[in-house]
Amino acid sequence: MKSTLQTGVRLLPQRLARHGAQLTASEQALAEVLGREYPHTLLESATALAGRTGTSASTVVRLFAKLGYASYAEAQREARGEVTALLQTAAQRAPVTLGTRRSLAECVDDALLHDQHNMQATREGLDMEAFDAMSRQLAKDGAGRVFVLAQLNSAPVSAWLALHLNMCRPGVQELDVGAVSPIDQLLWVGPQDLLLVFSVSLYSRGTTELARRFRDAGGQVLAITDSPTSPLVPLAHHWLQVQTANASPFHSYTAAFFLCNALVSAVAQLRHDDVSEALARRDTLWREFDHQLIRPAPRAAAGAPRKPATRKRAT
């Protein structure tokens, strides 16, 4: 399985193969070690790598410049992404991502770099035929309902999807939210109903089982997940892949929200007249109810004197 940074991005082994003839003898010796031990060898500092391979730190820096990297740090970020893509749990990823003594500025830059790669790889690897089919099914008029499901750490994705799809079409609800349990929500599922489910590794057993039961009941399953080996893939009528690599122990959901945003945008486009009318009605509803909503009292500014509490006189 290709990792997050392998789609649309030339990795170190590919760069070494492409530029091998242009390297000096000392650079070729270093390149041999790098190619054999990639990506783990790049978790070391440039000085440690030079000492272990019998070269100098300047040779290390010069080699990576020839290979097209902006810096050795950029190559290290790539390597961390490759390593963490192979590790399933946050605990397994922590020693790789937290043991490198990065500065806080490097944490910011690493997060930006990985999310840029995630969105680029998600877009370049997007199955447009499946995207088209999912968008049209979600936009289709009819009596069917749309259930949205994402559990545990992925729950914010479910909430975002349900909120915005509800502005585009009727009958949208989160499967795992509300007074009715998700098991009871499956009671009346039929062929006209859709389940839009999101899950990334480690895959929630509950999410997979709910998707299985939904399909067994005759509903259509649409999945967004991070790998062709995800247990959701054989259950889905259509599925899309999202990239989640990160420079921290935790999955990045930036590309997931990008893909969900694109999906909602497509549904809104396909239902443009209905969506425009529905959003106008929504604005009217908010204006009518706004003055009735209970709002918390504004906090006093720091250091500002507080008004003494007043007691209501008994009558």
PLY file of the C-alpha trace (Angstrom):
ply
format ascii 1.0
element vertex 315
property float x
property float y
property float z
element edge 314
property int vertex1
property int vertex2
end_header
0.00 0.00 0.00
1.30 3.45 -0.90
1.68 5.84 1.96
0.47 9.38 2.23
3.41 11.09 0.66
3.81 8.73 -2.28
1.10 10.11 -4.52
2.22 12.96 -6.75
5.49 13.38 -4.85
8.95 12.12 -5.82
10.44 10.38 -2.78
14.09 9.98 -1.85
14.65 6.56 -3.55
13.22 7.93 -6.80
15.37 11.05 -6.58
18.49 8.95 -5.93
17.77 6.81 -8.99
17.23 9.90 -11.13
20.33 11.82 -10.02
22.71 8.95 -9.28
25.00 9.64 -12.25
25.56 13.23 -11.09
26.86 12.32 -7.62
30.47 12.35 -6.46
32.06 9.21 -5.00
31.43 10.31 -1.40
27.84 11.27 -2.24
27.27 7.91 -3.94
28.51 6.08 -0.82
26.08 8.11 1.28
23.30 7.54 -1.26
23.80 3.77 -1.05
23.19 3.81 2.71
20.21 6.13 2.33
18.59 3.96 -0.31
19.16 0.76 1.68
17.87 2.07 5.01
15.21 4.54 3.85
13.18 5.98 5.51
14.46 5.19 9.01
17.99 6.51 8.47
16.61 10.03 7.90
15.30 10.17 11.44
18.89 10.96 12.50
20.42 14.42 12.42
22.66 15.36 9.50
25.70 15.23 11.81
24.80 11.76 13.15
24.15 10.48 9.62
27.50 11.85 8.43
29.37 10.24 11.32
27.73 6.85 10.79
28.42 6.81 7.04
31.97 8.17 7.19
31.17 11.42 5.39
30.85 15.02 6.52
27.77 17.05 7.41
28.51 19.32 4.45
28.40 16.29 2.13
24.98 15.37 3.55
23.66 18.90 3.00
25.16 19.08 -0.50
23.64 15.71 -1.51
20.12 16.69 -0.49
20.43 20.02 -2.31
21.40 18.12 -5.47
18.37 15.88 -5.01
16.07 18.90 -5.04
15.24 19.25 -1.35
15.01 22.74 0.11
16.80 21.43 3.20
17.72 18.27 5.06
14.80 19.04 7.38
12.39 18.74 4.45
13.73 15.26 3.68
13.32 14.34 7.35
9.68 15.43 7.28
9.10 13.22 4.27
10.73 10.28 6.06
8.62 10.78 9.18
5.53 10.71 7.01
6.65 7.46 5.41
7.36 5.83 8.78
4.18 6.98 10.46
2.08 5.78 7.53
3.16 2.24 8.41
2.28 2.55 12.12
-1.32 2.11 13.22
-1.63 3.65 16.68
-0.73 7.03 18.12
1.43 5.29 20.72
3.47 3.61 17.95
3.87 6.89 16.07
4.85 8.96 19.12
8.56 7.91 19.35
9.07 8.76 15.67
7.33 12.13 15.72
8.05 13.35 19.26
11.61 12.08 19.71
13.23 14.36 17.14
13.59 17.45 19.38
11.89 19.77 16.92
11.48 23.45 17.67
7.96 24.86 17.92
8.47 26.62 14.58
9.37 23.26 13.03
6.12 21.82 14.44
4.22 24.51 12.54
6.19 23.96 9.33
5.87 20.16 9.59
2.10 20.39 10.01
1.83 22.67 6.99
4.03 20.45 4.83
2.14 17.26 5.68
-1.26 18.83 5.15
-0.17 20.24 1.80
0.96 16.75 0.80
-2.25 15.22 2.16
-4.50 17.50 0.12
-2.38 17.18 -3.01
-2.28 13.39 -2.77
-6.01 13.18 -2.01
-6.84 15.32 -5.06
-4.44 13.56 -7.43
-5.61 10.12 -6.32
-9.32 11.02 -6.36
-11.54 8.51 -8.18
-13.69 11.01 -10.07
-16.10 8.32 -11.25
-16.81 7.36 -7.64
-16.95 11.04 -6.61
-19.50 11.72 -9.35
-21.62 8.71 -8.35
-21.58 9.64 -4.65
-22.43 13.28 -5.34
-25.38 12.36 -7.57
-26.74 9.82 -5.10
-26.57 12.37 -2.29
-28.21 15.03 -4.47
-31.00 12.83 -5.80
-34.59 13.72 -4.97
-36.69 11.03 -3.34
-38.05 9.67 -0.13
-34.74 8.22 1.04
-32.82 9.46 4.04
-29.10 10.16 4.35
-27.41 8.86 7.50
-23.93 10.17 8.29
-21.60 8.14 10.49
-18.12 8.71 11.92
-17.24 7.58 15.42
-14.59 8.24 18.08
-11.87 10.68 16.93
-13.57 11.07 13.54
-16.86 12.33 15.03
-16.22 16.01 14.05
-16.22 14.91 10.39
-19.67 13.39 10.84
-21.00 16.52 12.54
-19.66 18.78 9.77
-21.07 16.60 6.99
-24.51 16.26 8.57
-24.75 19.99 9.25
-23.91 21.05 5.70
-25.69 18.27 3.81
-28.82 19.18 5.77
-28.66 22.65 4.19
-28.58 21.02 0.75
-31.31 18.38 1.02
-33.92 17.03 3.44
-33.70 13.82 5.46
-30.10 14.10 6.72
-29.15 12.91 10.20
-26.16 11.58 12.12
-26.57 7.87 12.74
-24.83 7.86 16.10
-26.46 10.95 17.63
-29.80 11.48 19.30
-32.22 9.88 21.69
-32.72 6.88 19.41
-29.79 4.45 19.49
-28.00 3.68 16.22
-29.27 0.10 16.46
-32.89 1.28 16.52
-32.17 3.79 13.76
-31.40 0.80 11.51
-34.91 -0.60 12.07
-36.54 1.02 9.03
-33.59 1.21 6.63
-34.53 0.45 3.03
-33.03 0.49 -0.49
-33.77 4.20 -0.87
-31.62 5.14 2.15
-27.94 6.14 2.04
-25.20 5.79 4.64
-22.25 8.16 4.22
-19.58 6.69 6.51
-16.09 7.93 7.38
-13.39 5.89 9.13
-9.58 5.80 9.20
-7.18 3.41 10.92
-7.50 2.18 13.57
-10.90 1.33 12.12
-13.77 1.38 14.60
-15.42 -2.02 14.79
-18.70 -0.31 15.61
-18.54 1.80 12.45
-17.76 -1.23 10.28
-20.54 -3.32 11.84
-23.10 -0.54 11.43
-22.12 -0.21 7.77
-22.48 -3.98 7.34
-25.94 -4.03 8.93
-27.01 -1.01 6.86
-26.03 -2.78 3.65
-27.68 -6.02 4.76
-30.89 -4.05 5.32
-30.81 -2.96 1.67
-29.35 0.54 2.07
-26.60 2.04 -0.06
-23.21 2.54 1.61
-20.91 5.40 0.55
-17.53 5.41 2.29
-14.60 7.78 2.81
-11.54 6.03 4.21
-7.74 6.09 4.08
-6.80 2.80 2.42
-8.01 0.20 -0.11
-7.53 -2.34 2.69
-10.05 -0.59 4.95
-12.85 -2.94 6.09
-15.34 -0.40 4.74
-14.23 -0.87 1.13
-15.89 -4.27 0.48
-19.07 -2.98 2.13
-19.28 0.23 0.09
-21.13 0.69 -3.17
-18.78 3.62 -3.82
-15.76 4.83 -1.82
-13.17 7.61 -1.82
-9.67 7.64 -0.36
-8.31 10.41 1.85
-4.77 10.95 3.14
-4.13 11.53 6.87
-0.34 11.51 7.44
0.96 13.86 10.11
4.13 15.00 11.83
2.53 14.27 15.20
1.22 10.99 16.65
-2.31 11.88 15.56
-4.10 11.62 12.22
-4.51 14.85 10.30
-8.10 15.49 9.18
-7.31 18.49 7.00
-7.57 16.54 3.73
-10.68 14.76 5.05
-12.43 18.10 5.51
-11.16 19.19 2.10
-12.73 16.12 0.47
-15.96 16.48 2.46
-16.11 20.16 1.51
-15.74 19.19 -2.16
-18.50 16.59 -1.81
-20.92 19.05 -0.17
-20.03 21.65 -2.80
-20.86 19.16 -5.56
-24.20 18.28 -3.96
-25.06 21.98 -3.62
-24.14 22.53 -7.27
-26.34 19.66 -8.44
-29.25 20.98 -6.35
-28.52 24.68 -6.90
-32.12 25.91 -7.20
-33.34 23.94 -4.19
-30.29 24.90 -2.14
-30.66 28.61 -2.90
-34.32 28.49 -1.84
-33.54 26.45 1.29
-30.76 28.82 2.38
-33.05 31.81 1.92
-35.63 30.10 4.16
-32.87 29.32 6.66
-31.90 32.99 6.84
-35.54 33.89 7.53
-35.78 31.27 10.28
-32.62 32.53 11.95
-33.86 36.12 11.86
-37.20 35.09 13.37
-35.70 33.01 16.14
-32.52 34.95 16.84
-34.04 37.25 19.46
-35.56 34.24 21.24
-32.34 32.28 21.56
-30.81 32.14 25.02
-27.39 33.72 24.91
-24.79 33.72 27.72
-24.19 37.08 29.35
-21.04 38.79 28.01
-18.00 38.42 30.22
-16.60 41.51 31.86
-13.22 42.62 30.56
-10.24 41.67 32.70
-9.86 44.12 35.54
-13.24 45.73 34.98
-15.32 46.21 38.12
-18.24 43.84 38.46
-21.74 45.05 39.18
-23.01 43.86 42.53
-25.57 41.13 42.31
-29.14 42.28 42.86
-31.62 40.22 44.77
-35.21 39.96 43.74
-37.42 41.22 46.57
-39.85 38.65 47.86
-43.51 39.46 47.42
0 1
1 2
2 3
3 4
4 5
5 6
6 7
7 8
8 9
9 10
10 11
11 12
12 13
13 14
14 15
15 16
16 17
17 18
18 19
19 20
20 21
21 22
22 23
23 24
24 25
25 26
26 27
27 28
28 29
29 30
30 31
31 32
32 33
33 34
34 35
35 36
36 37
37 38
38 39
39 40
40 41
41 42
42 43
43 44
44 45
45 46
46 47
47 48
48 49
49 50
50 51
51 52
52 53
53 54
54 55
55 56
56 57
57 58
58 59
59 60
60 61
61 62
62 63
63 64
64 65
65 66
66 67
67 68
68 69
69 70
70 71
71 72
72 73
73 74
74 75
75 76
76 77
77 78
78 79
79 80
80 81
81 82
82 83
83 84
84 85
85 86
86 87
87 88
88 89
89 90
90 91
91 92
92 93
93 94
94 95
95 96
96 97
97 98
98 99
99 100
100 101
101 102
102 103
103 104
104 105
105 106
106 107
107 108
108 109
109 110
110 111
111 112
112 113
113 114
114 115
115 116
116 117
117 118
118 119
119 120
120 121
121 122
122 123
123 124
124 125
125 126
126 127
127 128
128 129
129 130
130 131
131 132
132 133
133 134
134 135
135 136
136 137
137 138
138 139
139 140
140 141
141 142
142 143
143 144
144 145
145 146
146 147
147 148
148 149
149 150
150 151
151 152
152 153
153 154
154 155
155 156
156 157
157 158
158 159
159 160
160 161
161 162
162 163
163 164
164 165
165 166
166 167
167 168
168 169
169 170
170 171
171 172
172 173
173 174
174 175
175 176
176 177
177 178
178 179
179 180
180 181
181 182
182 183
183 184
184 185
185 186
186 187
187 188
188 189
189 190
190 191
191 192
192 193
193 194
194 195
195 196
196 197
197 198
198 199
199 200
200 201
201 202
202 203
203 204
204 205
205 206
206 207
207 208
208 209
209 210
210 211
211 212
212 213
213 214
214 215
215 216
216 217
217 218
218 219
219 220
220 221
221 222
222 223
223 224
224 225
225 226
226 227
227 228
228 229
229 230
230 231
231 232
232 233
233 234
234 235
235 236
236 237
237 238
238 239
239 240
240 241
241 242
242 243
243 244
244 245
245 246
246 247
247 248
248 249
249 250
250 251
251 252
252 253
253 254
254 255
255 256
256 257
257 258
258 259
259 260
260 261
261 262
262 263
263 264
264 265
265 266
266 267
267 268
268 269
269 270
270 271
271 272
272 273
273 274
274 275
275 276
276 277
277 278
278 279
279 280
280 281
281 282
282 283
283 284
284 285
285 286
286 287
287 288
288 289
289 290
290 291
291 292
292 293
293 294
294 295
295 296
296 297
297 298
298 299
299 300
300 301
301 302
302 303
303 304
304 305
305 306
306 307
307 308
308 309
309 310
310 311
311 312
312 313
313 314
